[in-house]
Amino acid sequence: MVEKIIKKVKSLPPLPESVNKVRMICNDPEGTIKELVPIVKQDPMFTADILKAANSPLYGFSRQITSIDQAVALFGMGTIQGFAISYAVRKSFPIDLSPYGSTHTHLTEVSSLQNALTLQWGKNQIATHQAEMMTLSLLMELGKVVASIVLKEENKDRAFTQAIAEAETSEEIVAVEKEHLGISSEWIAALMFKHWQFSEKMIEMMRFLTTPEEASEEIRKHTQILHVVKEAVPFTRPLCEACVQSAYEKADRYGLDAETLHATIEKIRP
């Protein structure tokens, strides 16, 4: 199955030129919001998506956001890059998450929750690679798209669906994926990012997301933050009580701000 997954990842279409322009600006140390806005404005549907997100109660911005310039400035370059990549993926090929008993709408909702929690709780706990971490917070579940394709092609989706229905926590989801696929969806996402030539730091963060203790010291705290976010907002049971409690415990163990985590989770709960 792992070889099949690798082949499937290598066959993925390249990201559109507009997304590559966004990436180039975001990854340029001299890149600015002012340069980014005109690229975003080229696609009215993408612009509408960003404005809709900016005015969602999830992000808790203090005023109504009416211009894309405001929205891009408030979200920051990392989140806008994540929006651009996830938007491009939705347009590039059909997303069928039925093996997970889910839909692309649920994928968007979970990714938004993970991004909002990272933006409001995790971002200020690090001083470096903030943009990369924020981008990843919107893309952590993308590996499930390829996993679903392969499961259906191999006619193994039915058994997987039955098993994943019992999984609540992030760790339980990973265990089911490894049993049926031989690899976690986080590792699949890391392979996707390598295929699309993401930065080495982003690939490393994604690769060690489920085992942050194995990450290099430079990005270990970033990986711990994303791990806690996924623990609180797992794909199958986002913000379930057991998941949230586990997230608090891990945040405390990692020396992260568990008190602010609690307040932020209460704020973003639907």
C-alpha positions as CSV (number, residue, x, y, z in Angstrom):
1,M,0.0,0.0,0.0
2,V,2.8,2.4,0.8
3,E,4.3,2.0,-2.7
4,K,0.8,2.6,-4.2
5,I,0.5,5.8,-2.1
6,I,3.9,7.1,-3.2
7,K,3.0,6.5,-6.8
8,K,-0.3,8.3,-6.3
9,V,1.4,11.3,-4.7
10,K,3.9,11.5,-7.6
11,S,1.0,11.6,-10.0
12,L,-0.7,14.6,-8.4
13,P,-1.0,17.7,-10.6
14,P,1.3,20.6,-9.9
15,L,-0.2,23.5,-8.0
16,P,-1.5,26.3,-10.2
17,E,0.8,29.2,-11.1
18,S,-1.3,31.6,-9.0
19,V,-0.6,29.5,-5.9
20,N,3.1,29.4,-6.7
21,K,3.1,33.2,-6.9
22,V,1.5,33.3,-3.5
23,R,4.1,30.9,-2.2
24,M,7.0,32.8,-3.7
25,I,5.9,36.0,-1.9
26,C,5.2,34.3,1.4
27,N,8.5,32.4,1.4
28,D,10.5,35.5,0.4
29,P,11.9,37.2,3.6
30,E,11.3,40.5,1.8
31,G,7.8,39.6,0.7
32,T,5.0,41.9,1.8
33,I,1.2,41.9,2.3
34,K,1.1,44.7,-0.3
35,E,2.6,42.3,-2.9
36,L,0.3,39.5,-1.9
37,V,-3.1,41.2,-2.1
38,P,-3.2,41.8,-5.9
39,I,-2.5,38.0,-6.5
40,V,-5.4,37.1,-4.1
41,K,-7.7,39.5,-5.9
42,Q,-7.2,37.8,-9.2
43,D,-9.7,35.1,-8.3
44,P,-13.1,36.5,-7.1
45,M,-14.2,33.1,-5.6
46,F,-11.0,32.8,-3.6
47,T,-11.4,36.4,-2.4
48,A,-15.0,35.6,-1.3
49,D,-13.8,32.6,0.6
50,I,-11.3,34.6,2.5
51,L,-13.8,37.3,3.4
52,K,-16.3,34.7,4.5
53,A,-13.7,33.1,6.8
54,A,-12.6,36.6,8.1
55,N,-16.2,37.3,9.2
56,S,-16.8,33.9,10.7
57,P,-17.3,33.9,14.5
58,L,-14.6,31.3,14.6
59,Y,-11.8,33.8,14.3
60,G,-13.4,36.4,16.6
61,F,-12.2,39.5,14.8
62,S,-13.6,42.6,16.5
63,R,-15.2,44.2,13.5
64,Q,-16.8,43.3,10.2
65,I,-14.2,42.8,7.5
66,T,-15.2,44.3,4.2
67,S,-12.0,44.5,2.2
68,I,-9.6,41.8,1.1
69,D,-6.7,44.0,2.1
70,Q,-8.0,44.0,5.7
71,A,-8.6,40.2,5.7
72,V,-5.1,39.4,4.3
73,A,-3.5,41.7,6.9
74,L,-5.4,40.2,9.8
75,F,-4.8,36.5,8.8
76,G,-1.2,37.0,7.9
77,M,0.8,35.6,5.0
78,G,1.0,32.0,6.4
79,T,-2.7,31.5,6.7
80,I,-3.4,33.1,3.3
81,Q,-0.8,30.7,1.8
82,G,-2.7,27.8,3.5
83,F,-6.0,29.1,2.2
84,A,-4.5,29.3,-1.4
85,I,-3.2,25.8,-1.4
86,S,-6.3,24.2,0.1
87,Y,-8.5,26.2,-2.4
88,A,-6.3,25.0,-5.3
89,V,-6.5,21.4,-4.2
90,R,-10.3,21.5,-4.1
91,K,-10.3,22.9,-7.6
92,S,-7.7,20.5,-9.0
93,F,-9.4,17.2,-8.3
94,P,-12.6,15.8,-6.7
95,I,-12.3,15.2,-3.0
96,D,-14.0,12.0,-1.8
97,L,-13.5,11.3,1.9
98,S,-16.2,8.6,2.1
99,P,-13.7,6.1,3.4
100,Y,-13.4,8.3,6.5
101,G,-17.2,8.6,6.6
102,S,-16.8,12.2,5.8
103,T,-17.1,15.0,3.2
104,H,-15.0,17.8,1.8
105,T,-17.2,20.2,3.8
106,H,-16.2,18.5,7.0
107,L,-12.5,18.7,5.9
108,T,-12.9,22.4,5.5
109,E,-14.6,22.8,8.9
110,V,-11.9,20.8,10.7
111,S,-9.1,22.6,9.0
112,S,-10.6,26.0,9.9
113,L,-10.9,25.0,13.5
114,Q,-7.3,23.8,13.6
115,N,-6.2,27.0,11.9
116,A,-8.2,29.2,14.3
117,L,-6.8,27.5,17.3
118,T,-3.2,27.7,16.0
119,L,-3.7,31.4,15.1
120,Q,-5.2,32.4,18.4
121,W,-3.3,30.1,20.8
122,G,-0.1,28.7,19.1
123,K,1.3,31.5,16.9
124,N,2.5,33.8,19.7
125,Q,4.4,31.0,21.5
126,I,7.1,30.9,18.8
127,A,9.3,33.6,17.3
128,T,10.5,31.8,14.2
129,H,8.8,30.0,11.2
130,Q,5.4,31.4,12.2
131,A,4.2,31.6,8.6
132,E,5.2,28.0,7.9
133,M,3.3,26.7,11.0
134,M,0.2,28.8,10.1
135,T,0.2,27.4,6.6
136,L,0.4,23.8,7.9
137,S,-2.4,24.4,10.3
138,L,-4.8,24.5,7.3
139,L,-3.2,21.6,5.5
140,M,-2.7,18.9,8.2
141,E,-5.6,16.7,7.0
142,L,-4.7,16.8,3.2
143,G,-3.1,13.4,3.4
144,K,-6.5,11.9,4.0
145,V,-7.5,12.9,0.4
146,V,-4.8,10.6,-1.1
147,A,-5.5,7.9,1.5
148,S,-9.1,7.8,0.5
149,I,-8.3,7.6,-3.2
150,V,-6.0,4.6,-2.7
151,L,-8.3,2.8,-0.3
152,K,-11.1,3.0,-2.8
153,E,-8.9,1.9,-5.7
154,E,-7.7,-1.1,-3.7
155,N,-11.3,-1.9,-2.6
156,K,-10.2,-1.6,1.1
157,D,-12.4,1.3,1.9
158,R,-15.3,-0.6,3.5
159,A,-13.1,-2.3,6.2
160,F,-11.3,1.0,6.8
161,T,-14.6,2.9,7.2
162,Q,-15.8,0.5,9.8
163,A,-12.5,0.8,11.8
164,I,-12.2,4.6,11.6
165,A,-15.8,5.0,12.8
166,E,-14.6,3.7,16.2
167,A,-11.6,6.1,16.4
168,E,-12.1,9.2,18.5
169,T,-8.6,10.7,19.3
170,S,-5.9,11.7,16.9
171,E,-3.8,8.8,18.1
172,E,-6.6,6.3,17.4
173,I,-7.0,7.7,13.9
174,V,-3.3,7.3,13.2
175,A,-3.4,3.7,14.5
176,V,-6.2,2.8,12.1
177,E,-4.4,4.4,9.2
178,K,-1.2,2.6,9.9
179,E,-3.1,-0.7,10.2
180,H,-4.9,-0.3,6.8
181,L,-2.4,1.8,4.8
182,G,0.9,1.1,6.4
183,I,1.4,4.8,6.9
184,S,-0.3,7.7,8.6
185,S,-2.1,10.5,6.7
186,E,0.4,13.0,8.2
187,W,3.3,11.2,6.5
188,I,1.2,11.1,3.3
189,A,0.8,14.9,3.6
190,A,4.6,15.3,4.0
191,L,5.1,13.3,0.8
192,M,2.6,15.6,-0.9
193,F,4.5,18.7,0.3
194,K,7.8,17.2,-0.9
195,H,6.1,16.6,-4.3
196,W,5.0,20.2,-4.4
197,Q,8.5,21.4,-3.3
198,F,7.5,22.9,0.0
199,S,10.2,24.2,2.3
200,E,12.2,21.6,4.2
201,K,11.0,23.0,7.5
202,M,7.4,22.6,6.5
203,I,8.0,19.0,5.4
204,E,9.8,18.2,8.6
205,M,7.0,19.7,10.8
206,M,4.5,17.6,8.9
207,R,6.6,14.4,9.0
208,F,7.0,14.5,12.8
209,L,3.6,15.9,13.7
210,T,2.6,12.7,15.4
211,T,6.0,12.3,17.1
212,P,7.2,15.8,17.9
213,E,9.9,14.5,20.3
214,E,11.7,13.2,17.1
215,A,11.7,16.6,15.4
216,S,14.9,18.8,15.4
217,E,15.2,21.3,18.2
218,E,14.7,24.2,15.7
219,I,11.1,23.2,14.9
220,R,10.2,20.9,17.9
221,K,8.0,23.5,19.6
222,H,6.2,24.2,16.3
223,T,5.5,20.5,15.9
224,Q,4.4,20.2,19.5
225,I,1.9,23.1,19.0
226,L,0.5,21.5,15.9
227,H,0.3,18.1,17.6
228,V,-1.7,19.6,20.5
229,V,-4.0,21.4,18.0
230,K,-4.7,18.1,16.2
231,E,-5.2,16.4,19.6
232,A,-7.9,18.9,20.4
233,V,-9.4,18.9,16.9
234,P,-9.1,15.3,15.5
235,F,-10.7,14.7,12.2
236,T,-13.4,12.4,13.3
237,R,-14.4,14.0,16.6
238,P,-13.3,17.6,16.7
239,L,-13.3,19.2,20.2
240,C,-14.7,16.1,21.9
241,E,-14.3,16.1,25.7
242,A,-11.7,13.3,25.7
243,C,-9.8,15.0,22.9
244,V,-9.7,18.4,24.6
245,Q,-8.6,16.9,27.9
246,S,-5.8,15.1,26.2
247,A,-4.7,18.3,24.5
248,Y,-4.5,20.1,27.8
249,E,-2.4,17.3,29.3
250,K,0.0,17.3,26.3
251,A,0.3,21.1,26.3
252,D,1.2,21.0,30.0
253,R,3.7,18.2,29.3
254,Y,5.4,20.2,26.5
255,G,5.6,23.3,28.6
256,L,3.1,25.2,26.4
257,D,0.5,27.7,27.6
258,A,-2.3,25.3,28.8
259,E,-4.3,28.0,30.5
260,T,-4.7,30.1,27.3
261,L,-5.4,26.9,25.3
262,H,-8.4,26.3,27.6
263,A,-9.7,29.8,27.0
264,T,-9.2,29.6,23.3
265,I,-10.9,26.3,22.9
266,E,-13.9,27.6,24.8
267,K,-13.9,30.6,22.4
268,I,-13.9,28.6,19.2
269,R,-16.4,25.9,20.2
270,P,-19.4,25.9,17.8
